[in-house]
């Protein structure tokens, strides 16, 4: 009796062997079992299956049509049948350009949360340094995993800098998230700040729109593609807030 199974093609080197699970039943359907079959690259001695059930009892061979044959015996070594296993075509290997294109499409880090001191909600002041920062926990490498043609691709996005558009035509570029303000900290401790010279009177809704744009640099690694890895392009994520900026009038006496 002969049963036909399906053998998964190897994805590694030529010398590597992989396994597949084959369900084999006798013609009378009196014996059905799942066999874990090792794909040979040449003539090999049969592996031993663990547990009860049929075992291989002869070498198995690669045929000219790509199939394999192997004898199966019971626990006592008595011949049961010969299995014919047909090799399945290997899944296509994507080009690196396809992997990069898919990875770039999935490169999607979150948007930043803006903080200022004085608080933009209560209003900023001219001639007073405004501290600018993002949450320290935001400044980290983000990762996500996708499948590209059945292969695992892990994508990383690492922040590199923040460009602050202050709403009046000026901008500030800071390397890093900035330093959170703590009561008692002197202005010299700020790693990212800006000083307005004019109030927001006359601006839209008498407020300046402050926008923080973070630039991320991407990279990727793969599993099952020979360790393919490399850089990706840059992406940006932005958030905006609206802040009134007031001018303190001096009193001359």
C-alpha positions in Angstrom: 0.0 0.0 0.0 1.2 3.5 -0.8 0.1 6.8 0.8 0.9 10.2 -0.5 2.0 13.0 1.8 3.3 16.6 1.4 6.8 17.6 2.3 7.7 21.2 3.1 10.7 22.5 1.1 13.8 23.5 3.0 14.5 27.2 3.3 18.0 27.0 4.6 21.2 25.8 2.9 21.3 22.7 0.6 22.8 20.6 3.4 20.0 21.4 5.8 17.0 19.2 6.3 13.6 20.2 7.6 10.5 18.3 8.7 6.9 17.9 7.9 3.9 16.2 9.4 2.4 13.6 7.1 -0.9 11.8 7.8 -0.9 8.2 6.5 -3.9 5.9 6.4 -4.1 2.3 5.3 -6.5 1.4 2.4 -9.0 0.0 4.8 -8.7 3.1 7.0 -7.9 0.8 10.0 -4.6 2.6 10.8 -4.2 6.3 10.6 -1.2 8.1 12.1 0.7 11.4 11.7 4.4 10.9 11.0 7.0 13.5 11.4 9.2 13.1 8.3 12.6 14.5 7.8 13.5 15.7 4.4 16.7 14.1 3.2 19.3 15.7 0.9 20.7 12.4 -0.2 20.3 8.7 0.9 20.1 8.7 4.7 19.4 6.2 7.4 15.8 6.5 8.6 15.2 8.6 11.8 13.4 7.0 14.7 10.0 8.4 15.6 9.5 8.9 19.3 6.5 7.3 21.0 4.3 4.5 19.8 3.3 4.0 16.2 4.9 3.2 12.9 8.6 3.8 12.4 10.9 4.1 9.4 12.6 0.8 8.7 14.7 1.6 5.6 16.7 4.4 4.0 14.8 7.0 2.1 15.8 8.4 -1.3 15.4 11.5 -3.3 13.8 10.5 -6.7 14.4 12.2 -10.0 10.9 13.8 -9.9 11.6 15.4 -6.6 9.7 12.9 -4.5 10.9 10.7 -1.7 10.1 7.1 -0.8 10.5 5.4 2.6 9.4 2.1 4.1 7.4 2.2 7.3 7.3 -0.7 9.9 5.5 -1.3 13.1 7.0 -1.3 16.6 8.3 -4.9 16.0 10.0 -4.0 12.8 7.4 -5.7 10.5 6.9 -3.9 7.2 3.7 -2.0 6.8 3.9 0.1 3.6 6.0 2.4 1.5 5.3 6.1 1.7 5.8 8.4 -1.3 6.3 12.0 -0.3 6.1 14.7 -2.9 8.2 17.9 -2.4 6.3 21.2 -2.4 7.8 24.1 -4.3 9.6 26.5 -1.9 7.9 29.7 -1.2 9.3 32.7 -3.2 12.2 34.7 -1.7 11.3 38.4 -1.8 13.9 40.8 -3.1 15.5 43.2 -0.6 13.7 46.1 -2.4 10.3 44.4 -1.7 11.2 43.9 2.0 12.3 47.5 2.3 9.2 48.8 0.7 6.9 46.7 3.0 9.0 47.7 6.0 8.8 51.4 5.2 5.1 51.2 4.9 4.9 49.7 8.4 7.3 52.2 10.0 4.8 54.1 12.1 6.0 55.4 15.5 3.6 57.3 17.7 3.1 61.1 17.7 4.9 63.1 20.4 3.3 64.9 23.4 4.4 68.5 23.8 5.3 70.0 27.1 6.5 73.6 27.8 7.4 75.7 30.8 5.7 78.0 31.4 2.7 75.9 30.4 1.3 76.7 27.0 -2.1 76.2 28.4 -1.7 79.1 30.8 0.2 81.2 28.4 3.9 82.1 27.6 5.7 85.4 28.1 8.0 87.4 25.9 11.6 87.9 27.0 11.3 84.7 29.1 12.9 81.4 28.0 10.3 78.8 27.2 11.4 75.2 28.1 10.5 72.7 25.4 10.5 68.9 25.9 8.9 65.6 25.1 8.3 62.9 27.7 11.6 61.1 28.4 9.8 57.7 27.9 9.0 58.7 24.3 12.7 58.9 23.4 13.3 55.2 22.7 13.5 52.7 19.8 10.1 51.4 18.7 9.7 48.1 17.0 7.1 46.1 15.2 7.0 42.8 13.4 5.3 42.1 10.0 5.2 39.2 7.5 6.5 39.7 4.0 5.7 36.7 1.7 5.6 34.5 4.8 8.9 35.7 6.2 9.2 37.5 9.5 10.5 41.1 9.3 11.1 43.2 12.4 11.2 47.0 12.0 12.9 49.5 14.3 12.3 53.3 14.5 14.8 55.4 16.5 14.2 59.1 17.2 17.2 61.4 16.3 16.1 65.0 16.6 13.1 67.3 17.2 12.4 70.4 15.2 10.2 73.0 17.0 8.3 75.4 14.9 7.3 78.2 17.2 4.5 79.6 15.2 6.1 83.0 14.5 8.4 82.0 11.7 11.2 80.9 14.0 12.3 77.3 14.6 14.6 75.4 17.0 16.2 72.1 16.3 17.1 70.0 19.4 19.1 66.7 19.6 17.1 64.7 22.1 13.7 65.1 23.8 14.7 68.2 25.9 14.9 68.5 29.7 11.6 68.5 31.7 11.4 71.6 33.9 11.6 71.0 37.7 10.8 73.8 40.2 14.0 75.4 41.2 15.9 74.5 38.0 17.8 77.4 36.4 17.2 78.2 32.7 20.8 77.2 31.9 19.8 73.6 32.7 17.4 73.5 29.8 18.6 71.5 26.8 15.9 72.9 24.5 14.3 76.3 24.8 13.2 79.4 22.9 12.5 83.0 23.9 9.7 84.9 22.2 10.4 88.6 21.4 6.9 89.6 20.5 3.5 88.7 21.8 0.9 86.7 19.8 -1.4 89.6 19.4 -2.6 89.6 15.8 -1.8 85.9 15.2 -4.6 83.5 14.5 -6.9 83.5 17.6 -4.1 85.6 19.2 -2.1 82.4 19.7 1.1 80.9 18.2 0.9 77.4 16.9 3.8 75.4 18.3 4.7 72.2 16.4 7.2 69.5 17.4 8.3 67.3 14.5 10.4 64.3 15.5 12.6 62.6 12.9 13.0 58.8 13.2 15.6 56.6 11.4 14.4 53.1 10.5 16.1 49.8 10.2 15.0 46.2 9.7 16.1 42.6 10.3 14.6 39.3 8.9 14.1 35.7 9.9 14.5 33.0 7.3 16.0 35.3 4.7 19.7 34.6 5.5 19.7 37.3 8.1 18.9 40.1 5.7 19.1 43.4 7.5 19.8 47.1 6.7 18.7 50.7 7.1 15.4 52.2 6.1 14.6 55.8 5.3 13.6 58.5 7.8 10.0 59.2 8.8 8.6 62.1 10.9 5.9 62.4 13.4 4.4 65.8 14.5 2.1 67.3 17.1 0.9 70.9 17.6 -0.5 73.0 20.4 -1.6 76.6 20.5 -0.1 79.0 23.0 -0.9 82.7 23.8 2.2 84.7 24.3 1.8 87.9 26.4 4.0 90.9 26.8 4.6 92.1 30.4 4.3 95.9 30.5 6.8 97.6 32.7 5.6 100.3 35.1 7.7 103.5 35.2 7.3 105.5 38.4 
